Amino acid sequence: MFTYVKAKNFKSLKDIDINFNKTKSKTNRFIAIYGENGSGKTNIVELFKFFQESVMARGKDIAMRTLPKEIIELQGRLEEKYSKEFNNIFHLSLNLEQYRTIEEKEPTEIEYGFKINDKEGYYFIKFTNEIIEEKLYYTADKQRAFLFQINKKENLIEKNLNKSIFNNIKYNEELIDIIDKYWGKYSFLSLLTFEMEEKNREYINNSISNNIFLVINEIMCMSVHVDNGISRIIPYNFIRQRNFGNIKEGYIEKENIEELNKYENVLNIFFTQGYADIKEVKYKLEEKEDKIYYKLYFYKIIGGKIKEISYKKESEGTKRILNEFDTLIGALLGETVIIDEIDNGIHDLLMKNIIMSIKDEITGQLIITTHNTLLLEILPKEYIYILSTDYEGNKTINSIKDYEIKVQKNNNARDLYLKGIFGGIPTTDYIDFEEIKYALQDLEKYEETTNDEEN
């Protein structure tokens, strides 16, 4: 779980410090972040996305370079036509500039506090157009210490690898050479992740302490759900809670049919309890050679009769829930899950029921951004975080428990939030659309006059 995140010069977050701890010894398993539109909630989610992307970058680049020439050419055409959508998918090397505050000369700094197996640590990275400092602090040989520290000073890379973690002298020489060649463009965690994929696993296990791979594994298994897709790419040799990918449609091995049945049961429980008209959720199966093709169907009552409906024909809100559902299950199974705008396209009451049902069952950590104020009626105050922006664009984020305001039934968190007690709500005055209408009419008259003069 994440215990805190600190960031400087990251996108619109000039200087922000988020404390996820409930008490000194307990960390919140659920966090709901509120704030007005454009306040930077998505950029908080991007902090976690960046963390995961920075660890995957080296392996991702190598994989992209091995694609057939035709795929690379298609990639180029797609990037030209859909540059925003495909840039994050197909770009080679980690694009550090896209995460920096616009026109900022000072470096970007991010520190992630975390807890794994009840042991705390932190990861720090500092960069401009390249990484200039990186360090990981966690358990080393049963004591807390720096697992590694790397920084660049006057074009020289200073390397400090903990000998109790990196215990193979010969392999350490290889790692030093790899750092000299690639570090700066890639993080050291990314280089280590690629080494795990490339080298014999037994050799790696005998050369590097497992403690550092515990950290890498948690980062790789983290799910970051944003509107342009789910960032969850896990190599085959990482520990996984689940073997099942797309819950809507796809192929599985025959031996995984029980996994499919388990998901069918879970979806049945969720949708029949959450929707009045859905009576059953079922997979249709078809054997194709050595695999099973599956597709999800809803059985809904329409006009007094049960109708079979493919998930593809369902409403956008239901599709959105399906897209998030597998991600949410991860939080129940001990994974860290971050979802941006969880309520987008989903009815407020349905989302309230979903969160009310899941919040006490989370064994991992679930961090969401939302505009659904109904959740404020059911969430403990330590779960509720408000992102506020002052008139100079400075941002702060705090749990409402930090405000030391007594929250009661007749003075509940929702009412206090909407009154602006905690900040994080739009502060605009009445918008005069009549004035806007006249401005548009004046523009039309100006364009008509200009056209007449030209003719």
C-alpha positions as CSV (number, residue, x, y, z in Angstrom):
1,M,0.0,0.0,0.0
2,F,1.0,3.6,-0.5
3,T,1.5,5.5,2.7
4,Y,2.3,8.9,1.1
5,V,3.2,10.6,-2.2
6,K,5.2,13.8,-2.5
7,A,5.7,15.6,-5.8
8,K,7.3,18.8,-7.1
9,N,7.0,20.2,-10.6
10,F,4.9,17.2,-11.8
11,K,2.4,18.5,-14.4
12,S,0.1,21.0,-12.6
13,L,1.3,19.8,-9.2
14,K,3.9,22.3,-8.3
15,D,4.4,21.1,-4.7
16,I,2.1,18.6,-3.2
17,D,2.2,16.1,-0.2
18,I,-0.5,13.5,0.2
19,N,-0.5,11.5,3.4
20,F,-2.5,8.2,3.1
21,N,-2.1,7.2,6.7
22,K,-5.1,6.8,8.9
23,T,-2.9,6.8,12.0
24,K,0.8,6.6,12.6
25,S,0.7,2.8,12.3
26,K,-2.3,2.3,10.0
27,T,-2.7,3.2,6.3
28,N,-6.1,3.8,4.7
29,R,-7.1,1.0,2.4
30,F,-9.7,3.2,0.7
31,I,-9.1,6.8,-0.5
32,A,-11.7,9.0,-2.3
33,I,-10.2,12.2,-3.8
34,Y,-12.5,15.2,-4.5
35,G,-11.8,18.5,-6.2
36,E,-13.2,20.9,-8.8
37,N,-12.8,20.3,-12.5
38,G,-9.3,21.0,-13.7
39,S,-7.9,21.0,-10.1
40,G,-5.4,18.2,-10.8
41,K,-7.1,15.0,-9.6
42,T,-6.2,13.2,-12.8
43,N,-2.6,14.3,-12.4
44,I,-2.6,12.6,-9.0
45,V,-3.6,9.4,-10.8
46,E,-0.8,10.1,-13.3
47,L,1.7,10.0,-10.5
48,F,1.0,6.3,-10.1
49,K,0.8,5.7,-13.8
50,F,4.3,7.3,-14.2
51,F,5.7,5.1,-11.4
52,Q,4.5,1.9,-13.3
53,E,5.5,3.2,-16.7
54,S,9.0,4.1,-15.5
55,V,9.5,0.5,-14.3
56,M,8.2,-1.0,-17.6
57,A,10.0,1.3,-19.9
58,R,13.1,-0.7,-20.8
59,G,11.2,-3.9,-21.5
60,K,8.5,-2.0,-23.4
61,D,11.1,-0.4,-25.7
62,I,12.8,-3.7,-26.5
63,A,9.4,-5.4,-27.2
64,M,8.4,-2.5,-29.6
65,R,11.7,-2.7,-31.5
66,T,11.2,-6.4,-32.2
67,L,7.8,-5.9,-33.9
68,P,7.6,-6.6,-37.6
69,K,8.3,-3.6,-39.9
70,E,4.7,-3.5,-41.0
71,I,3.5,-3.0,-37.4
72,I,6.0,-0.2,-36.9
73,E,4.7,1.5,-40.1
74,L,1.1,1.1,-38.9
75,Q,2.2,2.5,-35.6
76,G,3.5,5.7,-37.3
77,R,0.3,6.2,-39.2
78,L,-1.8,5.7,-36.1
79,E,0.3,8.2,-34.1
80,E,-0.1,10.8,-36.9
81,K,-3.9,10.4,-36.9
82,Y,-4.5,9.7,-33.2
83,S,-1.4,11.2,-31.6
84,K,-2.9,11.7,-28.1
85,E,-4.4,8.2,-27.9
86,F,-1.5,6.3,-29.2
87,N,1.5,8.3,-27.9
88,N,1.4,6.6,-24.5
89,I,1.0,3.1,-26.0
90,F,3.6,3.2,-28.7
91,H,6.3,5.8,-27.8
92,L,9.8,4.4,-27.4
93,S,11.6,5.3,-24.2
94,L,10.0,7.0,-21.2
95,N,8.8,10.4,-22.2
96,L,9.8,12.4,-19.1
97,E,9.0,15.8,-20.5
98,Q,5.2,15.0,-20.7
99,Y,5.2,14.6,-16.9
100,R,7.0,17.9,-16.2
101,T,5.3,21.2,-15.2
102,I,5.1,23.5,-18.3
103,E,8.1,25.9,-18.7
104,E,9.6,24.7,-15.4
105,K,13.4,24.9,-15.1
106,E,13.7,23.1,-11.8
107,P,13.8,19.3,-11.8
108,T,10.7,17.2,-11.1
109,E,10.9,15.2,-7.9
110,I,8.6,12.4,-6.7
111,E,8.8,10.3,-3.6
112,Y,6.5,7.3,-3.0
113,G,6.1,6.0,0.5
114,F,4.9,2.4,0.6
115,K,4.3,-0.5,2.9
116,I,4.9,-4.1,1.8
117,N,4.5,-7.0,4.2
118,D,4.0,-4.4,7.0
119,K,7.5,-3.0,6.3
120,E,7.7,0.6,5.2
121,G,10.0,2.1,2.6
122,Y,10.2,4.7,-0.1
123,Y,11.3,5.3,-3.6
124,F,12.6,8.6,-4.9
125,I,13.2,9.8,-8.5
126,K,14.3,13.2,-9.8
127,F,14.4,14.1,-13.5
128,T,14.4,16.8,-16.1
129,N,14.6,15.5,-19.7
130,E,16.5,12.6,-18.1
131,I,16.7,10.9,-14.7
132,I,19.3,12.6,-12.5
133,E,18.7,10.9,-9.2
134,E,17.1,7.6,-8.0
135,K,17.0,5.7,-4.7
136,L,15.1,3.0,-3.0
137,Y,14.8,2.6,0.8
138,Y,13.4,-0.6,2.2
139,T,14.4,-3.7,4.1
140,A,17.9,-5.0,3.5
141,D,19.3,-8.0,5.5
142,K,16.5,-7.6,8.1
143,Q,17.3,-3.9,8.6
144,R,15.9,-0.8,6.9
145,A,18.5,0.7,4.5
146,F,19.0,2.1,1.0
147,L,18.9,-0.8,-1.4
148,F,20.5,1.5,-4.0
149,Q,21.3,5.2,-4.6
150,I,22.2,6.5,-8.0
151,N,22.7,10.2,-9.1
152,K,24.3,12.2,-11.8
153,K,26.8,15.0,-11.0
154,E,28.7,16.9,-13.7
155,N,28.1,14.1,-16.2
156,L,29.4,11.5,-13.8
157,I,27.1,8.8,-12.5
158,E,27.6,7.9,-8.8
159,K,26.5,4.4,-8.0
160,N,25.9,2.9,-4.6
161,L,24.5,-0.6,-4.6
162,N,23.8,-2.2,-1.2
163,K,26.1,-5.2,-1.0
164,S,23.6,-7.2,1.1
165,I,21.1,-6.8,-1.8
166,F,23.4,-7.1,-4.7
167,N,25.6,-10.0,-3.4
168,N,27.2,-11.3,-6.6
169,I,30.4,-9.3,-7.2
170,K,30.8,-10.5,-10.8
171,Y,27.1,-9.7,-11.7
172,N,27.5,-6.3,-9.9
173,E,30.1,-5.4,-12.5
174,E,27.6,-6.2,-15.2
175,L,25.0,-4.0,-13.5
176,I,27.5,-1.1,-13.2
177,D,28.1,-1.4,-16.9
178,I,24.3,-1.4,-17.6
179,I,23.9,1.7,-15.5
180,D,26.6,3.5,-17.4
181,K,25.0,2.6,-20.7
182,Y,21.3,3.1,-20.0
183,W,20.6,4.8,-16.7
184,G,19.1,8.3,-17.2
185,K,17.1,7.3,-20.1
186,Y,15.7,4.4,-18.0
187,S,15.3,4.1,-14.3
188,F,17.4,1.5,-12.4
189,L,14.2,-0.3,-11.4
190,S,13.3,-0.6,-15.1
191,L,16.8,-2.0,-15.9
192,L,16.4,-4.5,-13.1
193,T,12.9,-5.5,-14.4
194,F,14.3,-6.2,-17.8
195,E,17.2,-8.2,-16.3
196,M,14.7,-10.4,-14.6
197,E,13.1,-11.1,-18.0
198,E,16.3,-11.7,-19.8
199,K,18.5,-13.6,-17.4
200,N,18.0,-17.1,-16.0
201,R,15.7,-16.7,-12.9
202,E,17.9,-18.9,-10.7
203,Y,20.9,-16.8,-11.5
204,I,19.1,-13.6,-10.7
205,N,17.8,-15.0,-7.4
206,N,21.3,-16.0,-6.4
207,S,22.7,-12.6,-7.4
208,I,20.1,-10.2,-6.0
209,S,18.1,-10.3,-2.8
210,N,14.4,-10.9,-3.2
211,N,13.6,-7.8,-1.3
212,I,14.0,-5.6,-4.3
213,F,11.8,-7.9,-6.4
214,L,9.1,-7.6,-3.8
215,V,9.0,-3.9,-4.6
216,I,9.1,-4.4,-8.3
217,N,6.4,-7.0,-8.2
218,E,4.0,-4.7,-6.3
219,I,4.6,-1.9,-8.8
220,M,4.0,-4.2,-11.8
221,C,0.8,-5.7,-10.3
222,M,-0.6,-2.3,-9.5
223,S,-3.7,-1.3,-11.7
224,V,-4.0,2.2,-12.8
225,H,-7.3,2.8,-14.6
226,V,-7.6,6.0,-16.6
227,D,-9.9,7.0,-19.4
228,N,-7.4,6.1,-22.1
229,G,-7.1,2.5,-20.9
230,I,-5.9,0.3,-18.0
231,S,-2.2,0.3,-17.3
232,R,-1.7,-3.3,-16.2
233,I,1.0,-5.1,-18.2
234,I,2.4,-8.0,-16.1
235,P,5.2,-10.2,-17.3
236,Y,4.6,-14.0,-17.1
237,N,7.1,-14.5,-14.3
238,F,5.7,-12.0,-11.8
239,I,3.4,-13.3,-9.1
240,R,-0.2,-12.8,-10.0
241,Q,-3.5,-13.1,-8.0
242,R,-5.4,-13.9,-11.2
243,N,-4.9,-15.8,-14.4
244,F,-8.0,-14.4,-16.1
245,G,-7.7,-11.3,-18.3
246,N,-10.6,-9.8,-20.2
247,I,-13.8,-10.6,-18.3
248,K,-16.0,-9.7,-21.3
249,E,-14.7,-11.8,-24.2
250,G,-11.7,-13.8,-25.2
251,Y,-9.9,-17.2,-25.2
252,I,-8.8,-19.3,-22.2
253,E,-7.0,-22.6,-21.8
254,K,-9.4,-25.5,-21.0
255,E,-7.7,-26.0,-17.6
256,N,-8.8,-22.5,-16.6
257,I,-12.5,-23.1,-17.0
258,E,-13.0,-23.0,-13.2
259,E,-11.6,-19.5,-13.2
260,L,-14.2,-18.5,-15.7
261,N,-16.9,-20.1,-13.7
262,K,-15.8,-18.2,-10.6
263,Y,-16.0,-14.9,-12.5
264,E,-19.4,-15.8,-13.9
265,N,-20.6,-16.3,-10.3
266,V,-19.1,-13.1,-9.1
267,L,-20.7,-11.1,-12.0
268,N,-24.0,-12.7,-11.3
269,I,-24.0,-11.7,-7.7
270,F,-22.9,-8.1,-8.6
271,F,-25.3,-7.3,-11.5
272,T,-28.4,-9.1,-10.2
273,Q,-28.1,-7.3,-6.9
274,G,-27.2,-3.9,-8.5
275,Y,-29.7,-3.9,-11.4
276,A,-33.4,-4.5,-11.0
277,D,-33.9,-5.8,-14.6
278,I,-30.8,-8.1,-14.9
279,K,-31.8,-11.6,-13.9
280,E,-28.7,-13.5,-14.9
281,V,-25.2,-13.0,-16.2
282,K,-23.7,-15.9,-18.2
283,Y,-20.8,-16.8,-20.5
284,K,-21.5,-18.5,-23.8
285,L,-18.7,-21.0,-24.5
286,E,-17.4,-22.5,-27.8
287,E,-14.5,-24.9,-28.1
288,K,-11.9,-23.9,-30.7
289,E,-9.1,-26.3,-31.1
290,D,-7.2,-26.5,-27.7
291,K,-8.9,-23.4,-26.3
292,I,-12.3,-22.1,-25.2
293,Y,-13.8,-19.0,-26.6
294,Y,-16.1,-17.1,-24.2
295,K,-18.4,-14.1,-24.5
296,L,-20.5,-12.4,-21.8
297,Y,-24.3,-12.1,-22.0
298,F,-26.9,-10.4,-19.9
299,Y,-30.3,-11.8,-19.4
300,K,-32.7,-8.9,-18.8
301,I,-36.4,-8.7,-18.3
302,I,-37.9,-6.4,-21.0
303,G,-41.7,-6.1,-21.4
304,G,-42.3,-9.0,-19.1
305,K,-39.9,-11.4,-21.1
306,I,-36.3,-12.4,-20.5
307,K,-34.1,-11.2,-23.4
308,E,-30.5,-12.2,-24.1
309,I,-28.2,-9.3,-24.7
310,S,-24.5,-9.3,-25.6
311,Y,-22.4,-7.1,-23.4
312,K,-21.5,-5.1,-26.5
313,K,-25.1,-3.9,-26.8
314,E,-25.3,-2.8,-23.1
315,S,-25.4,0.9,-22.0
316,E,-22.2,2.9,-21.8
317,G,-22.6,3.0,-18.1
318,T,-22.8,-0.8,-17.8
319,K,-19.8,-1.1,-20.1
320,R,-17.9,1.3,-17.9
321,I,-18.7,-0.8,-14.9
322,L,-17.5,-3.9,-16.7
323,N,-14.2,-2.2,-17.6
324,E,-13.7,-1.2,-14.0
325,F,-14.9,-4.4,-12.4
326,D,-11.8,-6.6,-12.9
327,T,-9.8,-3.7,-11.6
328,L,-12.0,-3.4,-8.5
329,I,-11.6,-7.2,-7.8
330,G,-7.9,-6.6,-7.6
331,A,-8.4,-4.4,-4.5
332,L,-10.4,-7.3,-2.9
333,L,-7.5,-9.7,-3.6
334,G,-4.7,-7.5,-2.1
335,E,-3.6,-5.4,-5.1
336,T,-3.2,-1.7,-5.3
337,V,-5.8,-0.1,-7.6
338,I,-6.1,3.5,-8.7
339,I,-9.1,4.6,-10.7
340,D,-9.6,8.1,-12.2
341,E,-13.2,9.4,-12.3
342,I,-14.7,6.1,-11.1
343,D,-18.2,7.6,-11.3
344,N,-18.0,8.7,-15.0
345,G,-21.2,7.5,-16.8
346,I,-22.4,5.6,-13.7
347,H,-25.5,6.6,-11.7
348,D,-24.7,8.3,-8.4
349,L,-26.9,5.9,-6.4
350,L,-25.4,2.8,-8.1
351,M,-21.9,4.0,-7.4
352,K,-22.8,4.8,-3.8
353,N,-24.1,1.2,-3.4
354,I,-20.9,-0.2,-5.1
355,I,-18.6,1.7,-2.8
356,M,-20.7,1.1,0.3
357,S,-20.5,-2.7,-0.4
358,I,-16.7,-2.8,-1.3
359,K,-15.1,-0.4,1.1
360,D,-14.9,-2.8,4.1
361,E,-13.9,-5.8,2.0
362,I,-10.7,-4.3,0.5
363,T,-7.5,-6.2,1.4
364,G,-5.3,-4.2,-0.9
365,Q,-5.7,-0.5,-1.5
366,L,-8.2,1.4,-3.6
367,I,-7.6,5.0,-4.5
368,I,-10.3,6.8,-6.6
369,T,-11.1,10.3,-7.9
370,T,-14.7,11.2,-8.0
371,H,-17.4,13.9,-8.1
372,N,-20.1,11.8,-6.5
373,T,-21.0,13.7,-3.3
374,L,-23.4,10.9,-2.2
375,L,-20.3,8.9,-1.2
376,L,-19.6,11.6,1.4
377,E,-22.7,10.4,3.3
378,I,-21.3,6.9,3.8
379,L,-17.5,7.2,4.0
380,P,-15.5,7.7,7.2
381,K,-13.9,11.1,7.2
382,E,-10.4,9.7,7.1
383,Y,-11.2,8.2,3.7
384,I,-12.2,11.5,2.2
385,Y,-9.5,13.7,0.6
386,I,-10.1,17.2,-0.8
387,L,-7.8,18.7,-3.4
388,S,-8.0,22.5,-3.2
389,T,-6.4,25.2,-5.4
390,D,-5.8,28.8,-4.2
391,Y,-5.8,31.9,-6.4
392,E,-2.1,31.5,-7.2
393,G,-2.6,27.9,-8.4
394,N,-1.0,26.3,-5.4
395,K,-2.6,23.0,-4.5
396,T,-3.1,21.2,-1.2
397,I,-4.7,17.9,-0.4
398,N,-5.9,16.7,3.0
399,S,-8.2,14.2,4.6
400,I,-11.2,16.0,6.1
401,K,-10.2,14.5,9.5
402,D,-7.3,17.0,9.4
403,Y,-9.8,19.9,9.5
404,E,-10.9,18.9,13.1
405,I,-14.5,19.7,12.3
406,K,-17.1,17.6,14.0
407,V,-19.1,15.6,11.4
408,Q,-22.6,14.6,12.5
409,K,-25.9,13.6,10.9
410,N,-27.2,17.1,10.9
411,N,-23.7,18.5,10.0
412,N,-22.6,15.7,7.6
413,A,-19.5,15.7,5.4
414,R,-21.6,16.2,2.2
415,D,-23.3,19.4,3.5
416,L,-20.0,20.8,4.8
417,Y,-18.3,20.1,1.5
418,L,-21.0,21.7,-0.6
419,K,-20.9,24.7,1.7
420,G,-17.2,25.1,0.8
421,I,-15.9,24.4,4.3
422,F,-13.1,22.1,2.9
423,G,-12.6,23.8,-0.4
424,G,-12.3,21.8,-3.6
425,I,-15.6,23.0,-5.1
426,P,-16.2,25.4,-8.1
427,T,-16.2,29.0,-6.9
428,T,-17.5,30.6,-10.0
429,D,-20.3,33.2,-9.9
430,Y,-23.5,33.2,-12.0
431,I,-22.6,32.6,-15.7
432,D,-24.4,35.2,-17.8
433,F,-25.4,33.3,-20.9
434,E,-27.4,36.3,-22.1
435,E,-24.2,38.2,-22.4
436,I,-22.6,35.2,-24.2
437,K,-25.6,35.2,-26.6
438,Y,-25.2,38.9,-27.4
439,A,-21.4,38.4,-27.9
440,L,-22.1,35.7,-30.4
441,Q,-24.6,38.0,-32.2
442,D,-22.0,40.8,-32.3
443,L,-19.5,38.3,-33.8
444,E,-22.0,37.3,-36.5
445,K,-22.6,41.0,-37.4
446,Y,-18.8,41.5,-37.5
447,E,-18.4,38.5,-39.9
448,E,-21.2,39.8,-42.1
449,T,-19.6,43.2,-42.3
450,T,-16.2,41.8,-43.1
451,N,-17.7,39.6,-45.9
452,D,-19.5,42.5,-47.4
453,E,-16.3,44.6,-47.5
454,E,-14.4,41.8,-49.1
455,N,-17.1,41.3,-51.8
